[in-house]
Amino acid sequence: MCTDCGRGLPKQIMKSSLFKKLQGYWHGLGPGLVTGASDDDPSGIATYSQAGAQQGFGFLWLATLTFPLMAVVQEMCARIGLVTGRGLAANIRLQYPRWVLYGCAGLLFFSNTFNIGADLGAMAQSAQLLAPWAPFALLLVGFTVASLLLQVFTTYAQYARYLKWLALFLLLYIFSTFSIPHMNWREISWHALIPTLSFSKSQLILLCAILGTTISPYLFFWQTSQEVEEEILSGKKTVKARQHDVTPSALRLMRLDVWAGMFLSNLVMFFVIVTCAVTLNQHGITTISTAAQAAAALRPFAGKAAYLFFALNIISTGLLAIPVLAGSTSYALSESFKWREGLYRRLPEAYAFYGIIALSMVLGLVMNFIGLDPIKALVYSAVLNGIISAPLLLLVVLLSSNHKLMGAHRNGVVRKIVGWALVIIMAAASAATIFSLI
């Protein structure tokens, strides 16, 4: 997918075996990397920042726990796309009653729209940290229009390459942590491996929010549809052409991609929690409402470098996540109603598909002008994510375990156990969130 990643480098480096291996590894990454990176959107960063500020290192173990759980689920979604040649919503439509599909797609639309609105607001606020003279409204509209134009008027190959490179900006969160002196890595390692939970109301709400923003429903739809888009990009433009026996090498590449993307996602969660724990929590700042507020609060304690890295990354991850949020909504609704869909299509070929993307983004933009508190938007989004995650996870596990649908590529015993365990965890998290809010 990346044909120009070696340009501008010295010939000696380009000819080295290490560079060729890294280049080959980079070429093998795609939908999984983008999906994992998009999970660390500004809304997610705000949640992780709040975890570090409020609980210190207490929730670091979640980054360790959710990594394999996320990877297994996203691998199921990727296999569904590779084997069936269809997106997740299309498979649900063919296998289950329409009310199940329409209910999930409708909730996904509302959840993603709230998320887009919160992300746009966080990006504009972060841009103001770097350029205080810039009007908030102008920044909001600018980010919305720029993202929408890229989705509508670039080819899928160009757009996928753009998203892939944006994922690398997540490394700035790691740099921001290592720019802070006197880190107690022994204590950090301990909390990363040993779970601690007091089951207080505030901890339960935060736990549910982290799970809701980490194992998010939009990731399921995006992962499956992007595997299909990659097949279409290789020339397989009909469902029949894409329904082939998946080779062992294709499965290995897919797993490498998915696990790399989920590892990056959870690595960023880990370092955001650490950064806010060693700065904000240790200085008595325990309430963070937005990602931009976290970046601003870091400045006096972590230094200018960490502050700049944090603020810049909120903008870059927003540019990555918003297209994924809007795109996953459009894939779900378009497949539900059998509309032409796909980023590989031009605008005149898929007005409904691009119309849903535009509608979701415009509604998210409007949210920022009606006085909705950013933290409330995050809470509503987390609640909706929690509500639809459990039933969607159930459908993903059932579809990927279906012998008639998946054949030899259905779930094995271990994946079934992990999948069902995650369904139970997310159902409990959803119930706890609703109970806590009530």
Buried (B, 14 or more C-beta within 10 A) or exposed (E): BBEEBBEEEEEEEEEEEEBEEEBEEBEBBBBBBBBBBBBBBBBBBBBBBBBBBBBBBBBBBBBBBBBBBBBBBBBBBBBBBBBBBBBBBBBBBEBBEEEBBBEBBBBBBBBBBBBBBBBBBBBBBBBBBEEEEEEBEEBBBBBBEEBBEBBBEBEBBEBBBBBBEBBEBBBBBBBBBEBBEEEEEEBBEBBBEEEBEEEEEEBBBBBBBBBBBBBBBBBBBBBBBBBBBBBBBEEBEEEEEBBEEBEEEBBEBBBBBBBBBBBBBBBBBBBBBBBBBBBBBEEEBBEBBBBBBBBBBBBEBBBEEBBBBBBBBBBBBBBBBBBBBBBBBBBBBBBBBEBEBBBBBEEEEBEEBBBBBBBBBBBBBEBBEEEBEBBEBBBBBBBBBBBBBBBBBBBBBBBBBBEEBBEEBBBEEEBBEBBBEBBEBBBBBBBBBEEBEE
